[in-house]
Amino acid sequence: MTAQIDGPGVVEPATLRDVLGHFASGVVVVTAAGPDGPLGFTCQSFASLSLDPPLVSFAPSRTSSTWPRIRDVGAFCVNVLAADQQHLSAGFARSGVDKFAGVGWQPGPHRAPVLDGACAWIGCTLWHEYDGGDHTIVAGRVRDLAADASRTPLLFHRGRYGLATGAEEDR
Ligand SMILES: Cc1cc2nc3c(=O)[nH]c(=O)nc-3n(C[C@H](O)[C@H](O)[C@H](O)COP(=O)(O)O)c2cc1C
């Protein structure tokens, strides 16, 4: 494996995205009960953070129009998407539309939407937010959670859903 050096300390955004894309992850939708209706956005930067206290983290972009509204609510639900929910991932990634049109969900903790068919959900209250460059790093304190072991998770790898194999071009 050859290192892609773009010069001392200079990392081209395309190289960063390409190499970091080799880290395969699941996909979540962070939801909340906003004052004017349900809120949600797709997120890949989700991770478990701490066992005691029970914390998880994710990183919303500073350009997100949904995260500031969820922040104001102060409580949210992280929905881990299942392999057959690629359409939800795409739908909740579109800005400025009614993301919940035609989406099945039940009110969870703090009335935050729990999406029908998700692999797992994690109900949280906002713990803290940290500077993350062009994103912020959110820590959520886990208050309630559940999983459905019969569901297979949706994966995201090298810019596409599922596991990219071999040398096929990255998107
Ligand atoms: C697979 C996938 C993963 C994403 N991961 C993130 C992420 O980790 N952080 C983020 O801010 N946006 C992420 N996005 C983009 C947001 O979902 C999108 O910018 C956001 O939903 C825009 O809507 P908003 O303006 O309502 O916030 C991801 C999109 C997709 C399709």
The ligand as an SDF file (V2000), in Angstrom:
LIG
                    3D

 31 33  0  0  0  0  0  0  0  0999 V2000
  -24.5520    7.8440    4.0690 C   0  0  0  0  0  0  0  0  0  0  0  0
  -24.5670    9.2990    4.5350 C   0  0  0  0  0  0  0  0  0  0  0  0
  -23.8410    9.6590    5.6660 C   0  0  0  0  0  0  0  0  0  0  0  0
  -23.8480   10.9890    6.1310 C   0  0  0  0  0  0  0  0  0  0  0  0
  -23.1480   11.3080    7.2690 N   0  0  0  0  0  0  0  0  0  0  0  0
  -23.1970   12.5830    7.7370 C   0  0  0  0  0  0  0  0  0  0  0  0
  -22.5190   12.9280    8.9580 C   0  0  0  0  0  0  0  0  0  0  0  0
  -21.8840   12.0830    9.5990 O   0  0  0  0  0  0  0  0  0  0  0  0
  -22.6210   14.2080    9.4120 N   0  0  0  0  0  0  0  0  0  0  0  0
  -23.3620   15.1630    8.7210 C   0  0  0  0  0  0  0  0  0  0  0  0
  -23.4600   16.3120    9.1690 O   0  0  0  0  0  0  0  0  0  0  0  0
  -24.0030   14.8660    7.5500 N   0  0  0  0  0  0  0  0  0  0  0  0
  -23.9450   13.6080    7.0660 C   0  0  0  0  0  0  0  0  0  0  0  0
  -24.6060   13.2950    5.9120 N   0  0  0  0  0  0  0  0  0  0  0  0
  -25.2980   14.3690    5.1760 C   0  0  0  0  0  0  0  0  0  0  0  0
  -26.5690   14.8100    5.8770 C   0  0  0  0  0  0  0  0  0  0  0  0
  -27.4620   13.7490    6.0280 O   0  0  0  0  0  0  0  0  0  0  0  0
  -27.2110   15.9420    5.0750 C   0  0  0  0  0  0  0  0  0  0  0  0
  -26.2540   16.9340    4.8350 O   0  0  0  0  0  0  0  0  0  0  0  0
  -28.3030   16.5670    5.8680 C   0  0  0  0  0  0  0  0  0  0  0  0
  -29.2940   15.6340    6.0380 O   0  0  0  0  0  0  0  0  0  0  0  0
  -28.8320   17.7990    5.1640 C   0  0  0  0  0  0  0  0  0  0  0  0
  -30.0110   18.1210    5.6870 O   0  0  0  0  0  0  0  0  0  0  0  0
  -30.2600   19.2870    6.7310 P   0  0  0  0  0  0  0  0  0  0  0  0
  -29.9190   20.5620    6.0510 O   0  0  0  0  0  0  0  0  0  0  0  0
  -31.7160   19.0910    6.9870 O   0  0  0  0  0  0  0  0  0  0  0  0
  -29.4220   19.0410    7.9500 O   0  0  0  0  0  0  0  0  0  0  0  0
  -24.6070   11.9710    5.4290 C   0  0  0  0  0  0  0  0  0  0  0  0
  -25.3470   11.6100    4.2860 C   0  0  0  0  0  0  0  0  0  0  0  0
  -25.3260   10.2870    3.8440 C   0  0  0  0  0  0  0  0  0  0  0  0
  -26.1390    9.8990    2.6250 C   0  0  0  0  0  0  0  0  0  0  0  0
  1  2  1  0
  2  3  1  0
  2 30  2  0
  3  4  2  0
  4  5  1  0
  4 28  1  0
  5  6  2  0
  6  7  1  0
  6 13  1  0
  7  8  2  0
  7  9  1  0
  9 10  1  0
 10 11  2  0
 10 12  1  0
 12 13  2  0
 13 14  1  0
 14 15  1  0
 14 28  1  0
 15 16  1  0
 16 17  1  0
 16 18  1  0
 18 19  1  0
 18 20  1  0
 20 21  1  0
 20 22  1  0
 22 23  1  0
 23 24  1  0
 24 25  2  0
 24 26  1  0
 24 27  1  0
 28 29  2  0
 29 30  1  0
 30 31  1  0
M  END
$$$$
